């Protein structure tokens, strides 16, 4: 049965998934790019950017599974763009250039509609408004028999988690402190509904697998 999943979502030891003052030059915000230091050396990341080589250990095995079996995904406006408010610049097509890594329909949460974006590699961005339940219904229809992945950012993951719509989460705890920003953990009220299904540590991070109780 298709699931709703979060995969390869980085978080600092002090609980932040993004820092303060996110911008085009610092998409993760101040002092927060380091939460993804486990990912950047991997073969998966280098191949996504058209490169070769990279590490092939535990971190890469999790990175490689991030998109497996995913037929559609959901992300917040802030993850798609540093722009706020109405779309004054519709030339902005995301952080990923002409070949976004998704290769499936992506539903971007926003109160400001704009036409869908289509890419040759199968990625499409659809700009939608609605509750987590309403957007998930659209994503499930697009995904068919495959999973729906909630990509982020922090507020989007929290909204779907708090609504208990997530079946599984893969959180990557980096051994760093961000100090301030968007806090992923705490205040969700889901402790009785989810369990830690397992965890593994590499030299760069601890990978937690969290599952919804049945």
VENDA-V874725 format. One record per residue. RES is the residue in one letter. PSI is psi in whole degrees, 0 to 359 (* if undefined). OMEGA is omega in whole degrees, -180 to 180 (NA if undefined). NEAR is the number of other ideal C-beta (glycine too) atoms within 12 Angstrom. Layout:
# VENDA-V874725
RES/PSI/OMEGA/NEAR
RES/PSI/OMEGA/NEAR
This chain:
# VENDA-V874725
X/134/-180/11
X/147/-178/22
X/166/172/28
X/120/-169/37
X/156/167/40
X/131/-178/43
X/144/174/37
X/41/-179/41
X/116/-176/46
X/146/-180/46
X/144/179/44
X/168/178/38
X/333/177/20
X/15/167/24
X/12/-177/28
X/137/175/35
X/351/177/41
X/154/-180/41
X/186/178/32
X/156/171/18
X/54/174/19
X/141/-177/33
X/176/180/20
X/326/180/17
X/335/179/12
X/78/-174/19
X/336/178/25
X/353/-177/38
X/175/-177/30
X/127/170/21
X/14/-173/23
X/349/179/36
X/335/-177/26
X/342/179/29
X/348/178/39
X/14/-180/30
X/338/176/24
X/333/-172/38
X/321/-171/35
X/326/180/26
X/353/-172/24
X/156/176/33
X/324/180/22
X/313/-180/30
X/316/-178/28
X/322/179/20
X/328/176/19
X/331/-179/27
X/13/177/18
X/13/-179/12
X/183/179/14
X/168/178/10
X/201/-179/15
X/164/-178/21
X/152/-176/25
X/22/-177/19
X/212/-175/22
X/316/-179/24
X/318/-180/35
X/325/-180/29
X/322/176/21
X/320/179/36
X/319/-177/37
X/333/-179/25
X/359/-173/23
X/327/-177/33
X/2/-177/28
X/130/175/21
X/15/-178/22
X/128/-179/37
X/346/178/29
X/157/178/40
X/168/-176/46
X/138/174/49
X/158/176/41
X/163/178/35
X/318/-176/32
X/332/178/30
X/330/180/36
X/327/-169/38
X/147/172/34
X/353/-178/23
X/147/180/25
X/157/178/19
X/201/179/12
X/153/-177/15
X/84/179/23
X/334/-178/12
X/94/179/15
X/2/173/18
X/340/178/11
X/122/-177/22
X/23/179/27
X/172/-177/30
X/351/-161/27
X/6/178/25
X/211/-175/16
X/357/-180/15
X/69/177/19
X/147/-171/30
X/358/-168/30
X/312/178/35
X/32/176/23
X/173/178/32
X/134/178/35
X/128/-179/44
X/117/-176/42
X/122/-179/44
X/124/179/38
X/149/174/28
X/359/-175/16
X/101/-176/21
X/154/172/17
X/162/-179/25
X/152/178/14
X/153/177/19
X/132/-180/27
X/138/179/17
X/154/-175/22
X/335/-177/12
X/9/177/16
X/350/176/20
X/138/171/30
X/141/178/25
X/127/-179/38
X/125/-172/31
X/113/-169/33
X/156/176/32
X/147/178/19
X/175/179/21
X/163/175/16
X/320/-180/30
X/318/-179/17
X/318/180/20
X/321/178/35
X/323/178/35
X/318/177/20
X/317/-178/26
X/321/178/39
X/320/178/28
X/322/-180/20
X/327/-176/31
X/335/-179/29
X/238/-177/16
X/2/-180/15
X/172/-179/25
X/159/170/32
X/130/-180/40
X/130/173/45
X/109/-173/45
X/326/-173/41
X/192/-5/41
X/206/-172/39
X/310/-176/39
X/328/179/26
X/315/177/39
X/316/180/44
X/319/-178/33
X/316/-179/30
X/326/178/41
X/314/-180/36
X/327/177/24
X/1/179/23
X/36/179/23
X/348/-178/33
X/134/176/35
X/321/-178/29
X/147/175/34
X/138/170/42
X/106/180/37
X/135/-178/38
X/110/-178/39
X/113/-180/34
X/143/-178/38
X/59/-178/21
X/160/173/26
X/133/178/19
X/322/174/33
X/333/180/20
X/159/-180/18
X/219/-180/31
X/116/-176/35
X/126/179/25
X/316/-170/38
X/151/177/27
X/141/175/18
X/18/-178/12
X/332/179/25
X/28/-176/13
X/11/-172/25
X/325/-178/16
X/349/-174/10
X/349/-177/20
X/155/179/27
X/155/173/18
X/112/-177/20
X/343/179/19
X/166/175/17
X/152/179/20
X/146/-178/22
X/135/168/19
X/187/176/26
X/342/-173/15
X/340/-173/29
X/169/172/37
X/128/-179/26
X/116/179/35
X/132/174/30
X/118/-176/27
X/134/-177/33
X/149/175/23
X/134/178/25
X/143/-179/15
X/*/NA/11
